[in-house]
Amino acid sequence: MSIMYPIKRTFEKSRAENKIIMVLPEFVTTLFYAVSISSEGQGVDDLVLTKSFDNAEMCVTISPNLNLVEFPEFNVLTIRGRDILKIIPENSGVIVVYENGADYLTSKQVALFKQVID
């Protein structure tokens, strides 16, 4: 059974209206779990970067479900979306993983979000 997380619902609405900025209010307040090198820090060097689906850019993998981002070789940070935007490396995207799929923010969309919250 898949869970309909508020962030997933918001992504769906934003796609229907073709307005990615609609995701921002929900994204910044959502508590995510991020794949991390360190269990201690919350800095740019702590996030694990992987290639995006199309290999066009590097991205950070996050989820509202801890079980989906637990890997034996990595740690997990518990972090709000607003804080992800503060520490994500420049020119990086974000993959939001769910039990039955994922949503993707491109590096350009992440840059827009960062600009709006600054």
C-alpha positions as a Python dict, from the first residue, in 0.01 Angstrom:
ca = {
    (1, 'M'): (0, 0, 0),
    (2, 'S'): (138, 340, -92),
    (3, 'I'): (105, 642, 130),
    (4, 'M'): (-11, 973, -15),
    (5, 'Y'): (229, 1214, 153),
    (6, 'P'): (130, 1582, 149),
    (7, 'I'): (451, 1662, -43),
    (8, 'K'): (361, 1407, -312),
    (9, 'R'): (9, 1548, -340),
    (10, 'T'): (156, 1897, -377),
    (11, 'F'): (389, 1783, -656),
    (12, 'E'): (90, 1632, -838),
    (13, 'K'): (-106, 1957, -810),
    (14, 'S'): (191, 2160, -929),
    (15, 'R'): (231, 1938, -1236),
    (16, 'A'): (-141, 1968, -1316),
    (17, 'E'): (-111, 2347, -1309),
    (18, 'N'): (243, 2355, -1451),
    (19, 'K'): (361, 2571, -1156),
    (20, 'I'): (654, 2413, -971),
    (21, 'I'): (665, 2706, -729),
    (22, 'M'): (347, 2564, -571),
    (23, 'V'): (567, 2293, -416),
    (24, 'L'): (782, 2540, -220),
    (25, 'P'): (559, 2602, 88),
    (26, 'E'): (510, 2229, 149),
    (27, 'F'): (872, 2144, 65),
    (28, 'V'): (1028, 2387, 315),
    (29, 'T'): (816, 2260, 605),
    (30, 'T'): (833, 1886, 532),
    (31, 'L'): (1059, 1672, 748),
    (32, 'F'): (1271, 1456, 517),
    (33, 'Y'): (1533, 1190, 557),
    (34, 'A'): (1842, 1250, 344),
    (35, 'V'): (2116, 1009, 243),
    (36, 'S'): (2428, 1132, 420),
    (37, 'I'): (2794, 1056, 465),
    (38, 'S'): (2789, 1180, 824),
    (39, 'S'): (2543, 1114, 1103),
    (40, 'E'): (2654, 1429, 1282),
    (41, 'G'): (2655, 1727, 1052),
    (42, 'Q'): (2414, 1912, 834),
    (43, 'G'): (2656, 2069, 592),
    (44, 'V'): (2709, 2058, 220),
    (45, 'D'): (2977, 1791, 259),
    (46, 'D'): (2737, 1561, 443),
    (47, 'L'): (2490, 1499, 161),
    (48, 'V'): (2548, 1209, -76),
    (49, 'L'): (2529, 1313, -440),
    (50, 'T'): (2421, 1070, -710),
    (51, 'K'): (2351, 1110, -1080),
    (52, 'S'): (2003, 1219, -1179),
    (53, 'F'): (1771, 989, -1374),
    (54, 'D'): (1902, 1119, -1706),
    (55, 'N'): (2262, 1159, -1585),
    (56, 'A'): (2240, 1531, -1664),
    (57, 'E'): (2324, 1655, -1315),
    (58, 'M'): (2407, 1545, -964),
    (59, 'C'): (2132, 1527, -704),
    (60, 'V'): (2052, 1464, -340),
    (61, 'T'): (1816, 1179, -248),
    (62, 'I'): (1553, 1246, 18),
    (63, 'S'): (1229, 1089, 133),
    (64, 'P'): (949, 1149, 383),
    (65, 'N'): (993, 777, 466),
    (66, 'L'): (1311, 679, 653),
    (67, 'N'): (1300, 320, 525),
    (68, 'L'): (1343, 433, 165),
    (69, 'V'): (1679, 605, 221),
    (70, 'E'): (1849, 364, 461),
    (71, 'F'): (2155, 203, 307),
    (72, 'P'): (2420, 7, 500),
    (73, 'E'): (2707, 217, 367),
    (74, 'F'): (2548, 556, 443),
    (75, 'N'): (2391, 747, 727),
    (76, 'V'): (2064, 937, 728),
    (77, 'L'): (2005, 1300, 822),
    (78, 'T'): (1665, 1410, 949),
    (79, 'I'): (1620, 1751, 793),
    (80, 'R'): (1350, 1997, 688),
    (81, 'G'): (1322, 2099, 325),
    (82, 'R'): (1422, 2457, 409),
    (83, 'D'): (1751, 2331, 553),
    (84, 'I'): (1814, 2111, 250),
    (85, 'L'): (1789, 2421, 34),
    (86, 'K'): (2044, 2595, 255),
    (87, 'I'): (2308, 2321, 230),
    (88, 'I'): (2254, 2158, -109),
    (89, 'P'): (2552, 2205, -340),
    (90, 'E'): (2506, 2452, -623),
    (91, 'N'): (2386, 2301, -952),
    (92, 'S'): (2236, 1998, -776),
    (93, 'G'): (1885, 1859, -807),
    (94, 'V'): (1669, 1676, -553),
    (95, 'I'): (1504, 1335, -586),
    (96, 'V'): (1212, 1286, -347),
    (97, 'V'): (1156, 911, -319),
    (98, 'Y'): (826, 742, -230),
    (99, 'E'): (722, 377, -208),
    (100, 'N'): (571, 395, -555),
    (101, 'G'): (783, 647, -742),
    (102, 'A'): (964, 975, -708),
    (103, 'D'): (949, 1345, -782),
    (104, 'Y'): (1242, 1545, -909),
    (105, 'L'): (1348, 1905, -866),
    (106, 'T'): (1606, 2010, -1124),
    (107, 'S'): (1901, 2223, -1025),
    (108, 'K'): (1727, 2521, -1189),
    (109, 'Q'): (1415, 2461, -980),
    (110, 'V'): (1626, 2426, -664),
    (111, 'A'): (1799, 2756, -750),
    (112, 'L'): (1456, 2921, -791),
    (113, 'F'): (1343, 2787, -452),
    (114, 'K'): (1666, 2913, -289),
    (115, 'Q'): (1615, 3255, -444),
    (116, 'V'): (1257, 3279, -319),
    (117, 'I'): (1338, 3183, 42),
    (118, 'D'): (1641, 3414, 70),
}
